[in-house]
Amino acid sequence: MTTSIIAICNRALDFLGADPITSLEDGSKPAGLCRRNFAPAADAVLRLYPWNAAQRRARLAAMVEKPAWGYAHQYQLPQGPEPAHCLRLIEIAGGGDYRIEGRRILSDLPPPLDILYIGRIADAAEYDALLAEAIAARLAVQLAGNLTESASRIEAARNHLRDLLQQARIADAQEGGQATLAVDAWLAARA
């Protein structure tokens, strides 16, 4: 089954016991709320966890302007359009000390700077099942105050989001590559 923004919105509305929508432009209160809240909910969920579906790599050139003090270089984080827009930096290749200030990475690492980051996903069909469900749960929490007075439904959506993030961690651990041990002289002698 293909995931769509409408399907995710309707899943959120199901959590709240609200009527489904057919379009973000259908003129109903739930459609208007979904239209205004979907992108912020998706960005928030993408920032919460390093979802495999949203991971991107980039090689950044140093900016001409140097930081005023403390670091040798600064690099502009990738920004729009999707999927290039960086929502969260995960890793800088080569490690080293760095700091994010605004939309810039400050670092002593020389250019180019290779990074792994979470980017926006332009097409909801690229969401994995856990990510789509987590966005629906977050959206339900955001819409709840306008569509229901049921504290139990709101709390259920929050708990569901928390559970989904835990499931994502487990799935990620199972899907990730296995770490390889460097073979040093001692290990080689034991083989």
matplotlib code that plots the C-alpha trace (Angstrom):
import matplotlib.pyplot as plt

x = [0.0, 1.4, 1.7, 0.4, 0.0, -3.8, -3.4, -1.2, -3.6, -6.5, -4.6, -4.1, -7.8, -8.7, -6.7, -8.9, -12.2, -12.6, -14.0, -11.5, -10.6, -10.4, -8.0, -6.1, -8.2, -11.7, -12.8, -13.4, -11.8, -9.8, -8.4, -7.3, -5.7, -3.9, -2.7, -1.2, 0.2, 1.5, 4.9, 5.8, 4.7, 6.8, 9.9, 9.5, 9.3, 12.3, 14.4, 13.5, 15.2, 17.8, 15.3, 17.0, 14.6, 15.6, 19.4, 21.4, 25.1, 26.7, 30.2, 30.4, 32.8, 34.0, 32.5, 34.7, 33.9, 35.8, 34.2, 35.1, 36.9, 37.2, 37.2, 39.1, 36.2, 32.5, 30.2, 26.6, 24.2, 22.3, 19.0, 15.9, 14.4, 13.5, 15.2, 18.4, 17.2, 19.0, 16.8, 19.4, 23.1, 23.9, 27.6, 30.7, 33.2, 36.5, 34.9, 36.5, 35.1, 32.3, 29.4, 26.2, 25.3, 22.2, 22.5, 26.3, 28.7, 31.8, 34.8, 38.6, 38.3, 39.6, 37.4, 35.6, 33.5, 31.6, 28.4, 25.5, 22.3, 18.5, 16.8, 13.2, 11.4, 9.4, 7.4, 5.4, 5.6, 9.3, 8.3, 8.7, 5.8, 7.1, 7.9, 4.5, 2.8, 5.0, 4.1, 0.4, 0.7, 2.6, 0.0, -2.8, -1.2, -1.0, -4.6, -6.1, -6.8, -8.8, -10.7, -11.3, -11.6, -10.7, -7.6, -7.4, -7.2, -4.4, -2.5, -3.0, -1.5, 1.5, 2.1, 1.8, 4.4, 6.8, 6.2, 6.9, 10.2, 11.2, 10.2, 12.2, 15.3, 14.9, 14.3, 17.3, 19.6, 18.5, 18.8, 22.2, 25.4, 27.5, 30.5, 33.8, 36.7, 40.0, 42.5, 45.5, 48.6, 47.2, 44.0, 45.9, 48.1, 45.1, 43.5]
y = [0.0, 3.4, 5.9, 9.4, 12.6, 12.1, 8.6, 9.8, 12.6, 10.2, 7.9, 10.9, 11.7, 8.1, 8.4, 11.3, 9.8, 12.5, 12.2, 11.4, 13.9, 13.4, 16.3, 18.9, 21.5, 20.0, 23.0, 21.0, 22.0, 18.7, 19.3, 22.9, 21.7, 18.9, 21.3, 23.7, 21.0, 18.1, 19.6, 20.8, 17.4, 15.5, 17.7, 17.2, 13.4, 13.4, 15.3, 12.9, 9.9, 9.1, 7.4, 5.4, 6.7, 10.3, 9.9, 11.9, 12.4, 15.6, 17.0, 20.6, 23.3, 25.7, 29.2, 32.1, 33.9, 32.3, 32.1, 35.1, 32.8, 29.2, 27.3, 27.4, 26.9, 27.1, 25.2, 25.9, 23.1, 21.9, 23.7, 23.4, 22.2, 18.8, 16.4, 18.4, 20.5, 19.4, 18.9, 17.3, 16.6, 13.0, 12.7, 14.4, 12.0, 12.1, 13.0, 16.0, 18.8, 20.9, 23.1, 24.0, 27.7, 28.6, 26.8, 26.6, 23.9, 25.3, 23.0, 22.7, 20.0, 21.0, 21.2, 19.4, 18.3, 15.1, 14.8, 12.4, 14.2, 13.8, 15.5, 16.2, 13.6, 15.2, 12.2, 10.4, 7.2, 7.0, 6.9, 3.5, 2.1, 3.1, 6.7, 7.2, 5.9, 8.1, 11.2, 10.3, 10.0, 13.3, 14.9, 13.5, 15.1, 18.5, 18.3, 17.0, 20.3, 21.5, 18.3, 16.5, 17.1, 13.6, 13.6, 9.8, 10.0, 12.6, 10.6, 7.4, 9.2, 10.4, 6.9, 5.4, 7.9, 6.9, 3.2, 3.7, 5.5, 2.5, 0.1, 2.2, 1.9, -1.9, -2.1, 0.2, -2.0, -5.0, -3.3, -1.6, -3.1, -5.1, -3.3, -4.8, -5.3, -4.0, -6.9, -5.9, -8.0, -9.6, -10.7, -11.9, -14.0, -15.5, -16.6]
z = [0.0, -1.0, 1.8, 1.1, 3.1, 3.1, 4.4, 7.2, 8.0, 8.1, 10.4, 12.8, 12.5, 13.3, 16.5, 17.5, 16.3, 13.7, 10.2, 7.4, 4.7, 0.9, 0.3, 2.2, 0.3, 1.0, 3.1, 6.3, 9.6, 9.8, 6.3, 7.2, 10.4, 8.6, 5.9, 8.5, 10.8, 8.6, 7.6, 11.1, 12.5, 9.9, 10.6, 14.3, 14.0, 11.5, 14.1, 16.9, 15.4, 12.6, 10.3, 7.6, 5.0, 5.7, 5.9, 3.4, 2.7, 1.6, 1.0, 2.1, 1.0, 3.6, 3.6, 2.7, 5.9, 8.9, 12.4, 14.6, 17.0, 18.3, 15.0, 11.8, 9.3, 8.9, 6.6, 5.6, 6.4, 3.4, 3.0, 0.8, -1.5, -0.2, 0.2, 0.6, 3.6, 6.7, 9.7, 11.9, 11.7, 12.6, 12.0, 10.6, 8.9, 10.7, 14.0, 15.7, 17.7, 16.0, 17.0, 15.2, 15.3, 13.3, 10.0, 10.1, 11.3, 13.0, 12.9, 12.7, 10.1, 6.7, 3.7, 2.2, 5.2, 4.7, 6.8, 7.4, 8.1, 8.3, 5.3, 4.6, 2.5, -0.3, -1.3, 1.5, -0.5, 0.6, 4.3, 5.9, 7.9, 11.3, 10.2, 8.6, 11.8, 14.0, 11.9, 12.2, 16.0, 16.3, 14.0, 16.2, 19.3, 17.5, 16.2, 19.4, 21.1, 18.1, 17.3, 20.6, 24.3, 25.1, 27.3, 27.0, 23.2, 23.4, 25.9, 23.8, 20.8, 22.8, 24.2, 20.7, 19.4, 22.3, 21.5, 17.8, 18.5, 20.6, 17.8, 15.3, 17.5, 17.6, 13.8, 13.1, 15.2, 13.3, 9.9, 10.5, 9.1, 11.5, 12.9, 11.8, 14.1, 13.0, 12.9, 14.9, 15.5, 18.7, 17.0, 13.9, 16.2, 17.9, 14.5]

ax = plt.figure().add_subplot(projection="3d")
ax.plot(x, y, z, "-o")
ax.set_aspect("equal")
plt.show()
